[in-house]
Amino acid sequence: MGPRHLMRLRALLAIIAAAALGCAAEVRSATVHATPPLAAWWQQPDDLASRDLFNGPWGAEHAPDPDAEYTFVRPKTGGFNPGVIVRDPQGREWHVKQSSEHHGAEGPAEVVLSRVLSALGYHQPPVYYLPSFRMRDAKGTRIEPGGRFRLHLPSLVARGEWAWQENPFIGHPSFNGLLAILMVFNSSELKNSNNTIYAVKGDASTGVWYVMRDLGDALGRTGKIAPQRNNLALFQQSGFIKDVRNGFVDFDYHGRFGEMVSRRITPADVVWGCNLLAQLTDRQWNDAFRAAGYPPDTASGFIAVIRARIVQGQRVGAGSADSR
């Protein structure tokens, strides 16, 4: 190879190296700027006492029409409860998690928790409850068991899962505080497949949401194999905080992924979450359960247990951690 060709080769290699360094710098810059702000996870609810827990953050305008005829699109795959995906007369697509005697009423519990978490500042997709609905498919039109209706919105684009074990918000009070809040409701499954990252069109402040959804495995008795959801008697019989040991709260928790709360949640975390919950009014609690179709007496039973747990959680920082 002659000197001229060697010089050209060296120049070409220099250009390639510079381009590679520029790409690496661009990747590093993109990684830094890709770290989401806290608002992508949680936003301080300065107007908590005025938030609507019946219609939720999406309002009545996004709710399913109880009198409409829904067109079957396809079966819902995945999850514990059966379900379908349907389209309403407006062309909106709904993911319906149906309740059944065999599988239990998971949908109402999910709507309650979704209403509460959204009021406390955690992002939630639009979810509602219908006790039944009219559906048309190839076999005709019939009345179907209702349940949780989750609206598919073009402005919310699912981009995969986020993990409890690794995410940008570990260490902030709102992270362990959420785990403590979930313990108040006996949430049984802290699995990553329930966690969704949404790209949010039109949200210039964050552009992305980290959401825990599919919240229905709650309001009963925790368990790894056969948790009992939406069962007032079992919820009343179950415990909440057993003790505080070595600076961590020991919960009466028997669900899957117990390592997420075992020797991890401090009294300060529990106080943080329970202080937020304590700001919800009687009207808001009743609205959350009414939105999910609970009879008033059943709702009152659940609310009484929840309120007792909130008080216990607020006192745990002072060393009052009885077994109830």
C-alpha positions as CSV (number, residue, x, y, z in Angstrom):
1,M,0.0,0.0,0.0
2,G,1.4,3.3,-1.1
3,P,1.8,6.4,1.2
4,R,-1.2,8.1,-0.4
5,H,-3.5,5.2,0.2
6,L,-2.1,4.8,3.8
7,M,-2.9,8.5,4.5
8,R,-6.5,8.0,3.1
9,L,-7.0,4.9,5.2
10,R,-5.8,6.7,8.4
11,A,-8.1,9.6,7.6
12,L,-11.1,7.2,7.1
13,L,-10.3,5.5,10.4
14,A,-10.1,8.8,12.1
15,I,-13.6,9.8,10.8
16,I,-15.0,6.4,11.9
17,A,-13.5,6.8,15.4
18,A,-14.9,10.4,15.7
19,A,-18.3,9.2,14.6
20,A,-18.2,6.4,17.1
21,L,-17.3,8.8,19.9
22,G,-20.0,11.1,18.9
23,C,-22.6,8.3,18.9
24,A,-21.4,7.1,22.3
25,A,-21.7,10.7,23.7
26,E,-25.1,10.9,22.1
27,V,-26.1,7.6,23.8
28,R,-24.8,8.8,27.2
29,S,-26.7,12.0,26.8
30,A,-29.9,10.3,25.8
31,T,-29.5,8.0,28.8
32,V,-29.1,10.9,31.2
33,H,-32.1,12.7,29.7
34,A,-34.2,9.5,29.6
35,T,-34.3,9.3,33.4
36,P,-37.9,10.2,34.2
37,P,-38.8,12.8,36.8
38,L,-40.6,11.9,40.0
39,A,-43.8,13.2,38.4
40,A,-43.8,10.2,36.1
41,W,-44.4,8.0,39.2
42,W,-46.1,10.2,41.8
43,Q,-47.3,13.8,42.1
44,Q,-48.1,15.5,45.4
45,P,-51.9,15.6,45.7
46,D,-52.3,19.2,46.9
47,D,-56.1,19.0,46.3
48,L,-56.6,15.6,47.8
49,A,-59.7,16.4,49.8
50,S,-61.5,17.6,46.7
51,R,-60.7,14.8,44.4
52,D,-63.5,12.8,42.8
53,L,-63.3,9.1,43.8
54,F,-66.6,8.1,42.1
55,N,-65.7,9.1,38.5
56,G,-61.9,9.0,39.1
57,P,-59.3,11.3,37.5
58,W,-60.7,10.6,34.0
59,G,-64.2,11.8,34.8
60,A,-67.6,10.7,33.8
61,E,-67.0,11.5,30.1
62,H,-64.7,8.5,29.8
63,A,-67.0,6.1,31.6
64,P,-68.7,3.2,29.8
65,D,-72.4,3.6,28.9
66,P,-74.4,1.0,31.0
67,D,-77.2,1.1,28.4
68,A,-75.0,0.7,25.3
69,E,-74.6,-2.5,23.2
70,Y,-71.0,-3.6,23.0
71,T,-69.5,-5.4,20.1
72,F,-67.3,-8.4,20.8
73,V,-63.8,-8.0,19.4
74,R,-61.8,-10.9,20.9
75,P,-61.3,-12.7,24.2
76,K,-59.0,-11.1,26.8
77,T,-55.9,-13.2,27.3
78,G,-53.9,-13.4,30.4
79,G,-54.9,-12.7,34.0
80,F,-56.8,-14.7,36.5
81,N,-60.4,-13.7,35.6
82,P,-62.1,-14.3,32.3
83,G,-62.8,-11.4,30.1
84,V,-63.4,-9.9,26.7
85,I,-62.3,-7.0,24.6
86,V,-65.3,-5.1,23.2
87,R,-66.1,-1.9,21.3
88,D,-68.8,0.6,22.2
89,P,-71.0,2.5,19.7
90,Q,-68.5,5.4,19.9
91,G,-65.7,3.1,18.6
92,R,-63.9,3.0,21.9
93,E,-62.2,-0.2,22.9
94,W,-62.7,-1.7,26.4
95,H,-60.8,-4.4,28.2
96,V,-63.4,-6.1,30.4
97,K,-62.2,-8.2,33.4
98,Q,-65.4,-10.1,34.2
99,S,-66.5,-11.3,37.6
100,S,-67.7,-14.9,38.1
101,E,-68.7,-17.1,41.0
102,H,-65.8,-19.4,40.4
103,H,-63.1,-16.8,39.9
104,G,-64.3,-14.2,42.4
105,A,-65.1,-10.5,41.9
106,E,-61.7,-9.1,41.2
107,G,-63.0,-6.2,39.2
108,P,-64.6,-4.2,42.1
109,A,-61.5,-4.4,44.2
110,E,-59.4,-3.2,41.3
111,V,-61.7,-0.2,40.8
112,V,-61.5,0.8,44.5
113,L,-57.7,0.6,44.6
114,S,-57.4,2.4,41.4
115,R,-59.6,5.3,42.6
116,V,-57.6,5.5,45.9
117,L,-54.1,5.4,44.3
118,S,-55.0,8.0,41.7
119,A,-56.4,10.3,44.4
120,L,-53.1,9.9,46.3
121,G,-51.0,11.0,43.4
122,Y,-50.2,7.7,41.5
123,H,-51.0,7.5,37.8
124,Q,-53.8,5.1,36.8
125,P,-55.4,4.3,33.4
126,P,-59.2,4.9,33.0
127,V,-61.0,2.1,34.8
128,Y,-64.7,1.8,35.7
129,Y,-67.2,-0.8,36.8
130,L,-70.4,-2.1,35.3
131,P,-72.4,-4.9,37.0
132,S,-73.5,-6.3,33.6
133,F,-73.5,-5.2,30.0
134,R,-75.1,-6.1,26.7
135,M,-72.8,-7.7,24.1
136,R,-73.3,-8.6,20.5
137,D,-71.2,-11.3,18.8
138,A,-71.6,-13.9,16.0
139,K,-74.2,-15.8,18.1
140,G,-76.4,-12.7,18.7
141,T,-76.9,-10.3,21.6
142,R,-77.0,-11.2,25.3
143,I,-76.4,-9.9,28.8
144,E,-72.9,-10.6,30.0
145,P,-71.5,-10.5,33.6
146,G,-69.9,-7.2,34.2
147,G,-66.7,-6.2,36.0
148,R,-63.9,-3.9,35.5
149,F,-63.9,-1.9,32.2
150,R,-60.5,-0.4,31.3
151,L,-60.6,2.0,28.4
152,H,-57.9,1.8,25.7
153,L,-56.8,5.3,24.9
154,P,-54.5,6.2,21.9
155,S,-52.8,8.7,24.2
156,L,-51.6,6.0,26.5
157,V,-49.2,3.6,24.7
158,A,-47.9,0.7,26.7
159,R,-44.1,0.4,26.4
160,G,-43.3,-2.6,28.5
161,E,-42.9,-3.4,32.2
162,W,-41.1,-1.8,35.1
163,A,-39.7,-3.9,37.9
164,W,-40.1,-3.4,41.7
165,Q,-36.5,-4.5,42.2
166,E,-35.0,-1.9,39.8
167,N,-36.6,1.5,38.8
168,P,-35.7,5.2,39.1
169,F,-37.9,5.8,42.2
170,I,-36.5,3.4,44.7
171,G,-35.5,5.5,47.8
172,H,-38.2,8.1,47.5
173,P,-40.8,8.0,50.3
174,S,-43.5,7.5,47.7
175,F,-42.0,4.2,46.6
176,N,-42.0,2.3,49.9
177,G,-45.0,4.3,50.9
178,L,-46.9,2.7,48.0
179,L,-45.9,-0.7,49.2
180,A,-47.2,0.2,52.7
181,I,-50.5,1.4,51.2
182,L,-50.9,-1.9,49.4
183,M,-50.5,-3.7,52.6
184,V,-53.4,-1.8,54.1
185,F,-55.6,-3.4,51.4
186,N,-54.1,-6.9,51.6
187,S,-52.7,-6.7,48.0
188,S,-51.5,-10.3,47.3
189,E,-49.4,-10.2,44.2
190,L,-46.5,-7.7,43.8
191,K,-45.5,-9.1,40.4
192,N,-43.7,-7.1,37.8
193,S,-46.2,-8.2,35.0
194,N,-48.7,-5.9,36.7
195,N,-46.5,-2.9,36.2
196,T,-46.7,-0.9,32.9
197,I,-44.7,2.0,31.5
198,Y,-46.9,4.2,29.4
199,A,-45.7,6.7,26.8
200,V,-48.2,9.6,27.4
201,K,-49.0,11.7,24.4
202,G,-49.7,15.3,25.2
203,D,-48.0,15.2,28.7
204,A,-45.1,17.6,28.2
205,S,-44.1,17.5,31.8
206,T,-43.1,13.8,31.9
207,G,-44.0,12.1,28.6
208,V,-44.0,8.8,30.5
209,W,-45.9,7.2,33.4
210,Y,-44.9,4.3,35.6
211,V,-48.1,2.6,36.6
212,M,-49.1,-0.3,38.8
213,R,-52.3,-1.7,37.3
214,D,-54.4,-4.9,37.6
215,L,-55.0,-4.2,41.3
216,G,-57.9,-6.6,42.0
217,D,-56.1,-9.2,44.0
218,A,-56.9,-7.4,47.3
219,L,-59.5,-6.7,50.0
220,G,-59.5,-10.3,51.2
221,R,-56.8,-12.6,52.6
222,T,-53.3,-12.7,51.2
223,G,-51.8,-16.0,50.0
224,K,-49.3,-17.4,47.6
225,I,-51.4,-20.1,46.0
226,A,-55.0,-19.3,46.6
227,P,-55.4,-15.7,47.8
228,Q,-58.9,-14.7,48.6
229,R,-59.9,-11.4,47.0
230,N,-62.8,-9.2,47.7
231,N,-64.0,-11.0,50.8
232,L,-65.1,-8.9,53.7
233,A,-65.2,-11.6,56.3
234,L,-61.6,-12.7,55.6
235,F,-60.5,-9.1,55.4
236,Q,-61.9,-8.4,58.8
237,Q,-60.2,-11.5,60.2
238,S,-56.8,-10.8,58.8
239,G,-54.1,-8.8,60.4
240,F,-52.1,-5.8,59.3
241,I,-48.9,-5.0,61.3
242,K,-47.5,-7.8,63.5
243,D,-44.4,-6.1,64.9
244,V,-41.5,-3.8,64.3
245,R,-38.1,-5.6,64.3
246,N,-34.7,-4.2,63.7
247,G,-36.2,-1.0,62.3
248,F,-38.5,-2.7,59.8
249,V,-42.2,-3.4,59.9
250,D,-43.3,-7.0,60.0
251,F,-46.6,-7.3,58.2
252,D,-49.2,-10.1,58.4
253,Y,-48.5,-10.8,54.7
254,H,-48.7,-14.3,53.1
255,G,-48.8,-13.4,49.4
256,R,-46.3,-13.9,46.6
257,F,-43.1,-11.8,46.3
258,G,-43.0,-11.3,50.1
259,E,-39.4,-10.2,49.7
260,M,-40.7,-6.8,48.5
261,V,-42.0,-6.0,52.0
262,S,-40.0,-8.2,54.3
263,R,-37.3,-6.3,56.1
264,R,-37.7,-3.4,53.7
265,I,-40.5,-1.2,54.9
266,T,-39.7,1.2,57.8
267,P,-42.2,2.7,60.3
268,A,-41.6,6.0,58.5
269,D,-42.7,4.5,55.2
270,V,-45.9,3.2,56.8
271,V,-46.6,6.6,58.5
272,W,-46.0,8.3,55.2
273,G,-48.6,6.2,53.3
274,C,-51.1,6.1,56.1
275,N,-51.0,9.9,56.6
276,L,-51.9,10.2,52.9
277,L,-54.8,7.7,53.3
278,A,-56.0,9.5,56.4
279,Q,-56.7,12.6,54.4
280,L,-59.5,10.9,52.4
281,T,-62.9,11.9,53.6
282,D,-65.9,9.6,54.5
283,R,-67.5,10.8,51.3
284,Q,-64.5,9.9,49.2
285,W,-64.2,6.4,50.7
286,N,-67.9,5.8,50.1
287,D,-67.6,7.1,46.5
288,A,-64.7,4.8,45.8
289,F,-66.7,1.7,46.9
290,R,-69.9,3.0,45.2
291,A,-68.0,3.4,41.9
292,A,-67.1,-0.3,42.2
293,G,-70.7,-1.5,42.8
294,Y,-70.5,-2.4,46.5
295,P,-73.7,-2.3,48.6
296,P,-73.5,0.3,51.3
297,D,-73.3,-2.1,54.2
298,T,-70.5,-4.1,52.6
299,A,-68.6,-0.9,51.7
300,S,-69.0,0.3,55.3
301,G,-67.5,-3.0,56.6
302,F,-64.4,-2.6,54.3
303,I,-64.0,1.1,55.2
304,A,-64.1,0.4,58.9
305,V,-61.2,-2.1,58.6
306,I,-59.2,0.2,56.4
307,R,-59.7,3.1,58.7
308,A,-58.6,1.0,61.7
309,R,-55.4,0.0,59.8
310,I,-54.7,3.6,58.9
311,V,-54.7,4.6,62.5
312,Q,-52.5,1.6,63.4
313,G,-50.1,2.6,60.7
314,Q,-49.9,6.2,61.8
315,R,-49.0,5.0,65.3
316,V,-46.4,2.5,64.3
317,G,-43.8,5.2,64.3
318,A,-44.5,5.7,68.0
319,G,-44.0,2.0,68.7
320,S,-47.7,1.1,68.9
321,A,-47.7,-2.0,66.6
322,D,-50.3,-4.4,68.1
323,S,-51.2,-7.5,66.2
324,R,-54.6,-6.3,64.9
